[in-house]
Amino acid sequence: MSRLALLELYASPFSERVRWALDAAGVAYERRAYAPIAGEEELVRTTGHRTVPILFCDGEVVGDSHAALDWIASHHPGGALLPAEPRARAQVRAWELAATECLAPAARLVMIGGYRAAGIQPLADHFAAKYGWSEGAERQADSVLRSVLPELAAAVEAAPHLVGDGFTRADLTVACMLAPVLGVPPDDLFALDEGMRGMFGLPLGDDPALAPLRAWRNEVYRRHRGRRVLPAGT
């Protein structure tokens, strides 16, 4: 049997995305914690990647959450959460890309601006350099979020699933990537100490227009995550 390990940053929505996919597929894996900033040089030296999550399987290094989910789907197709029908499958992919390449990165830029304003250092400057923050980039990201999120809230209020009639990787991914906007799910769904919990969520996330989106995200966790998310070793 292959030995699988996940290098993760526990609170990261991208790490949570891969954990959820592994758990949904019923795959046994070891969890290894990554230390941001301090561990980056070692990460690049040993893997060639600058970000986590990273999957390790019998010497194979699978970086990026997209690649990780596709690896899981190819090795454990029963838990892939991908429709067989090509059009629906493409729709799932589109939702995944919208969430991971637009929604979460835009929210991250606005979060970094908040960290800078609050003087949370050296994290703020490190993330600003790493993810290309500037005042202009933050303004543009905020504008994108204010345009997209109310429409997403209306979409999930109209139907419980983003694609078709069942739970897919689209629902899983969007639910994870909402953490930078809405904050992580409640404590009964996602264990996180209060100091770290306060690092997530934007003022925009408290807009009443987004209440259906928060309710949908939390219900997706309750119905499909299967258990309360806990740090490794607890």
Secondary structure in CASP SS format (residue, H / E / C, confidence):
PFRMAT SS
TARGET T0000
AUTHOR 0000-0000-0000
METHOD secondary structure of the structure
MODEL  1
M C 1.00
S C 1.00
R C 1.00
L E 1.00
A E 1.00
L E 1.00
L E 1.00
E E 1.00
L C 1.00
Y C 1.00
A C 1.00
S C 1.00
P H 1.00
F H 1.00
S H 1.00
E H 1.00
R H 1.00
V H 1.00
R H 1.00
W H 1.00
A H 1.00
L H 1.00
D H 1.00
A H 1.00
A C 1.00
G C 1.00
V C 1.00
A C 1.00
Y C 1.00
E E 1.00
R E 1.00
R E 1.00
A E 1.00
Y C 1.00
A C 1.00
P C 1.00
I C 1.00
A C 1.00
G C 1.00
E H 1.00
E H 1.00
E H 1.00
L H 1.00
V H 1.00
R H 1.00
T H 1.00
T H 1.00
G C 1.00
H C 1.00
R C 1.00
T C 1.00
V C 1.00
P C 1.00
I E 1.00
L E 1.00
F E 1.00
C E 1.00
D C 1.00
G C 1.00
E E 1.00
V E 1.00
V E 1.00
G E 1.00
D C 1.00
S H 1.00
H H 1.00
A H 1.00
A H 1.00
L H 1.00
D H 1.00
W H 1.00
I H 1.00
A H 1.00
S H 1.00
H H 1.00
H C 1.00
P H 1.00
G H 1.00
G H 1.00
A C 1.00
L C 1.00
L C 1.00
P C 1.00
A C 1.00
E C 1.00
P H 1.00
R H 1.00
A H 1.00
R H 1.00
A H 1.00
Q H 1.00
V H 1.00
R H 1.00
A H 1.00
W H 1.00
E H 1.00
L H 1.00
A H 1.00
A H 1.00
T H 1.00
E H 1.00
C H 1.00
L H 1.00
A H 1.00
P H 1.00
A H 1.00
A H 1.00
R H 1.00
L H 1.00
V H 1.00
M H 1.00
I H 1.00
G H 1.00
G H 1.00
Y H 1.00
R H 1.00
A H 1.00
A H 1.00
G C 1.00
I C 1.00
Q C 1.00
P C 1.00
L H 1.00
A H 1.00
D H 1.00
H H 1.00
F H 1.00
A H 1.00
A H 1.00
K H 1.00
Y H 1.00
G C 1.00
W C 1.00
S C 1.00
E H 1.00
G H 1.00
A H 1.00
E H 1.00
R H 1.00
Q H 1.00
A H 1.00
D H 1.00
S H 1.00
V H 1.00
L H 1.00
R H 1.00
S H 1.00
V H 1.00
L H 1.00
P H 1.00
E H 1.00
L H 1.00
A H 1.00
A H 1.00
A H 1.00
V H 1.00
E H 1.00
A H 1.00
A C 1.00
P C 1.00
H C 1.00
L C 1.00
V C 1.00
G C 1.00
D C 1.00
G C 1.00
F C 1.00
T C 1.00
R H 1.00
A H 1.00
D H 1.00
L H 1.00
T H 1.00
V H 1.00
A H 1.00
C H 1.00
M H 1.00
L C 1.00
A H 1.00
P H 1.00
V H 1.00
L H 1.00
G C 1.00
V C 1.00
P C 1.00
P C 1.00
D C 1.00
D C 1.00
L C 1.00
F E 1.00
A C 1.00
L C 1.00
D C 1.00
E H 1.00
G H 1.00
M H 1.00
R H 1.00
G C 1.00
M C 1.00
F C 1.00
G C 1.00
L C 1.00
P H 1.00
L H 1.00
G H 1.00
D H 1.00
D C 1.00
P H 1.00
A H 1.00
L H 1.00
A H 1.00
P H 1.00
L H 1.00
R H 1.00
A H 1.00
W H 1.00
R H 1.00
N H 1.00
E H 1.00
V H 1.00
Y H 1.00
R H 1.00
R H 1.00
H H 1.00
R H 1.00
G C 1.00
R C 1.00
R C 1.00
V E 1.00
L C 1.00
P C 1.00
A C 1.00
G C 1.00
T C 1.00
END
